[in-house]
Amino acid sequence: MTELIETMRLEDGVVKRLDYHNRRINQSAEVFHLKKIDLKEAVNSYVKMHNLNQGLYRIRALYNNDLTLTHDKLEETTEITANVIPMDCIETKWLEHKTTNRDQYKTSEYPYALYYDKTERITEFNIGNLVVKTHDGYFTPSKNGLLNGVMRQFLLDNGTISVRDFTLDEITERYNNNEITIYLINSLREWVKVNLQV
């Protein structure tokens, strides 16, 4: 049974970007013909019930008309290594919504992968969105065929990042020439620098 997923960062009793998580899970619920849910109320009650007022935690929500919440301690990650590989999946429903159906996110030598589509447009990582830092700003690919992550939307809304597409050739050349810095972003880890294997 496919379930919707939200993975949230709980920091000293506060779930970061909870309004965004609530909005996204309900947008996906509509697509998958599920009932709307008040994720915000459920998560705040869960945090209070488990007395999670101090420290850093991952809260995971699974939803398919029933909500399951779990939590565990979160260790900070500041840097990862990722391969660049093609994305085989072409059904956008599974790319644009965060679910337990994760077969499309294949990896190779490393547990992290940055994907490109059939047009060789760079899209996203297996666990987050891409931000490319150039000499003139911070950029993320357009949303077509990728998950509009909570952190991505939050950063777009506050003007920290802008939309710009990159090709595989451009990313490879500019990365190898030290002209860009690559980041994986998601609402759980926030900003993680990426060592790209290209």
Disulfide bonds with the S-S distance in Angstrom:
none
